[in-house]
Amino acid sequence: MGYSEPLPKRNAAPVTAAERLVSLDTLRGVAVMGILVMNVYAFAMPLAAYYNPLIMGGADALNMGTWFFTHLFFDQKFMSIFSMLYGAGVVMMMNRAEVRDAPLTSVFYRRSGWLIVFGLLHGYFIWFGDILFHYALMGMIVFLFRRASPRILITIACVMLPITLLINYGSSFYVEELQTDVAAIESLQSQGAALDEQQQEKLEEWQAIRVVFAPSAEDIEAEVTAYRGSYVEALAQRAPFVAFMQLNLTLVFVVWRVGGLMLLGMALMKLGVLSAERSMRFYRRMTLIGYGAGLPLAILSAVILDAHQFDPLFVSRYGGIPNYFGSILVAFGHIGAVMLMVKSGALQAVVDRFAAVGRMALTNYLTHSLVMTSLFYGYGLGLYGDVPRIGQQGFVAVVIGLQLFLSPWWLRYFRFGPAEWLWRSLTYGQRQPMRR
């Protein structure tokens, strides 16, 4: 029997055009555009107005109607899809590395490390609502589950997802007690009493929580003033909030919600759902069940939130539950609808444009922040707090239209979007060929 040397491992390299999945690219393009529909509220208004439409716009029919429509079809829905796609990407990278017999772990963690850097730069210096930092962080964790079976991945995801609700429920009672204590302390303070160290700490704690949980009119005015001001003023307003988000949001929301959805996405990829390998009948049922079960929950969510005037304590305890789960179901409906379009060949020109947007998802996502902050912040047009919700959606429509046109045009001449090119070059430690 002859002896042969084992074949050397191939070097890791970016995904080639032939290895791309149109279904994933299209879904990613749809998701990144859908995310902008909700993100524009946080670009254009104080964060409190993102959650509570009464804060800016009031009970005006057009304001509430716009909020209701976006809450029904977009709120948490496309972020859920994007989280699932990140998990699906982990499985796809693993499969591709095995076919190539190329190393994966070191490449994946370098890739995630650079994405954390991008997220930090984006969050602190451009816009506070960055998701790149959190996605990269959670990606490093879910990567450890890449070889688990779909059943195990789905089981773990189902255990993780409700934990955020339990944390919110428990913390709402602590916040309520803190509010009561602070009211008593402020009463003493108004009477000229000296505060002890513990009382002072409670006031400082409430100040940090209040801006996010229950901002006063003064807090909202300060936020508007800062973002209508200079770049330095916006940075001073943004930086402490980004630090707060990167710690608290990670522990309360990202680990459980985003992590759970990433694991779910890994399972769906292994089951052939996100790669459009299932039957048309499967995707029709997925669409009908997703919308049929999810939209009523989203409607219920909107009704009870409005009935309770978007009270933060009520939202933390009960009000967020219907849409929390309904958004995942509606996301399944959206996924099923996109897969039907991809498989049927219907509206192929539209599918191709969304796929191009998806291939440049990082570039397009960062462009959203650059364009929107230039429109709304003081160092740009300074429209912050002045444009109603329906007007904000007009800006969204223009940006989506431009990116649906520009992304295919760019990819006719270049292999990657600019941000994707930089990310890949840093990940693989060498300049990647850019031009086709």
Buried (B, 14 or more C-beta within 10 A) or exposed (E): EEEEEEEEEEEBBBBEEEEBBBBBBBBBBBBBBBBBBBBBBBBBBBBBBBBBBBBBBEEBEEBBEBBBBBBBBBBBBBBBBBBBBBBBBBBBBBBBBEEBEBEBEEBBBBBBEBBBBBBBBBBBBBBBBBBBBBBBBBBBEBBEBBEBEBEEBBBBBEEBBBBBBEBBBEBBEEBBEBBEBBEEBBEEBEEEEEBEEEBEEBBEBBEEBBBBBBBEEEBBEBBBBBBBBEEEBBBEBBBEBBEBBBEBBBEBBBBBBBBBBBBBBBBBBBBEBBBBBBEEEBBBBBBEBBBEBBBEBBBBBBEBBBEBEBBBBBBBBBBBBBBBBBBBBBBBBBBBBBBBBBBEEEEEEEBBBBBBBBBBBBBBBBBBBEBBBEBBBBBBEBBBBBBBBBBBBEBBEEBBEEBBEBBBEBBEEBBBBBBBBBBBBBBBEEEBEEEE
